[in-house]
Amino acid sequence: MTLILRILAGLAMLALVGCGAGADMRPDASPEVISSASYRHPGPTALTLFTMINNRSGAGAHTSLMINGSQRVIFDPAGTVRLSAVPERGDVLYGITPGVADFYARAHARETFHVVIQTIEVPPEVAERALRLAIANGPVASAQCALSTAAILRQLPGFESIGSTWFPKRLMESFGQLPGVQTQKIFENDSDDKAVAIAQFERALATQ
């Protein structure tokens, strides 16, 4: 394949996959900040796959993974939804309280996209392995959100059937075939500009 063809193929892949455009570039939070923000959710240990679906084309636009283990985090590879009160390091978001988790899902649901949320309960040791893998993964390049998430899942006991893929929707379909997965969808008519939702939530946090 010539260099030009490789470039064109890469641009086509980015357009199809969608994740990473305008991804957050803020510096990593310090270990001290991350430690102070740690949140342990009282619910069962679980993995939650978020998939953002284009309402017009039906194509997948972004993939992320919430991990509830000894603490609850979101592995958000090349993501674009960031809050000042939620520290990030290597594309892992920390301090995922119920309010933050709800905001994260709803910030992606707007007039042009809906969000598919798939949750599966896992043994504590599986959740911990997923947590370690996400933290060790490091920042992810644009358009590789599904690829990096699938790579983590495939290393977990019980998730061997997850294939390697660049496409969020394909990963969503594979994840949905696992026994015990619970699925919900969020549709909203908010502005297509996620910055509006982020600013509103930041103001709400400031008044608490």
KAFENZI-V958179 format. One record per pair of residues at least 12 apart in sequence whose ideal C-beta (glycine too) atoms are under 6 Angstrom apart, sorted by the first residue. I is the first residue (numbers start at 1). GAP is how many residues later the second one is. D is the distance in whole Angstrom. If there is no record, write none. Layout:
BEGIN
((I & GAP & D) (I & GAP & D))
END
This chain:
BEGIN
((13 & 130 & 6) (14 & 129 & 4) (17 & 126 & 4) (17 & 149 & 6) (18 & 43 & 4) (19 & 43 & 4) (19 & 59 & 5) (19 & 126 & 4) (20 & 58 & 4) (20 & 122 & 3) (20 & 123 & 5) (22 & 58 & 5) (23 & 55 & 5) (23 & 57 & 6) (24 & 58 & 4) (28 & 61 & 4) (29 & 58 & 3) (29 & 60 & 5) (33 & 54 & 5) (34 & 53 & 5) (34 & 55 & 6) (34 & 60 & 5) (37 & 50 & 5) (37 & 57 & 5) (37 & 58 & 4) (38 & 33 & 5) (39 & 33 & 6) (39 & 56 & 5) (39 & 58 & 5) (40 & 31 & 5) (41 & 27 & 5) (41 & 31 & 4) (44 & 77 & 5) (45 & 23 & 6) (45 & 24 & 6) (45 & 77 & 6) (45 & 79 & 5) (45 & 82 & 4) (46 & 22 & 5) (46 & 73 & 6) (46 & 75 & 5) (47 & 20 & 6) (47 & 73 & 6) (47 & 75 & 6) (48 & 18 & 4) (48 & 71 & 4) (49 & 16 & 6) (49 & 69 & 5) (49 & 126 & 5) (50 & 14 & 5) (50 & 67 & 6) (51 & 12 & 6) (51 & 65 & 4) (51 & 117 & 5) (51 & 121 & 4) (52 & 56 & 5) (52 & 61 & 5) (52 & 63 & 6) (53 & 61 & 5) (54 & 59 & 6) (55 & 57 & 6) (55 & 59 & 6) (60 & 107 & 6) (60 & 108 & 3) (60 & 109 & 3) (62 & 83 & 6) (63 & 82 & 4) (63 & 83 & 4) (63 & 86 & 5) (63 & 105 & 4) (63 & 108 & 6) (64 & 12 & 4) (65 & 84 & 5) (67 & 63 & 5) (67 & 64 & 5) (69 & 58 & 3) (69 & 59 & 5) (69 & 62 & 5) (72 & 24 & 4) (73 & 19 & 5) (73 & 21 & 5) (73 & 23 & 6) (74 & 19 & 4) (74 & 22 & 6) (75 & 17 & 6) (75 & 59 & 4) (76 & 15 & 6) (76 & 17 & 6) (77 & 14 & 5) (77 & 63 & 3) (77 & 68 & 4) (77 & 71 & 5) (78 & 62 & 5) (78 & 64 & 5) (78 & 67 & 5) (81 & 26 & 5) (85 & 120 & 6) (86 & 14 & 6) (90 & 48 & 5) (90 & 49 & 5) (91 & 48 & 5) (91 & 49 & 5) (92 & 42 & 5) (92 & 43 & 6) (103 & 98 & 5) (105 & 81 & 6) (107 & 87 & 6) (107 & 90 & 5) (109 & 77 & 4) (109 & 79 & 4) (110 & 78 & 6) (110 & 80 & 4) (110 & 82 & 6) (111 & 78 & 5) (111 & 81 & 6) (112 & 80 & 5) (114 & 71 & 6) (114 & 73 & 5) (115 & 71 & 4) (116 & 56 & 6) (116 & 69 & 5) (117 & 67 & 5) (118 & 57 & 5) (118 & 58 & 6) (118 & 63 & 5) (118 & 65 & 5) (119 & 63 & 5) (120 & 58 & 6) (120 & 60 & 5) (120 & 61 & 5) (126 & 30 & 5) (126 & 31 & 6) (129 & 27 & 6) (130 & 26 & 6) (133 & 19 & 5) (146 & 19 & 6) (146 & 20 & 6) (146 & 21 & 6) (146 & 22 & 5) (146 & 25 & 5) (147 & 19 & 5) (150 & 12 & 6) (150 & 14 & 6) (150 & 15 & 6) (150 & 21 & 5) (162 & 12 & 5))
END
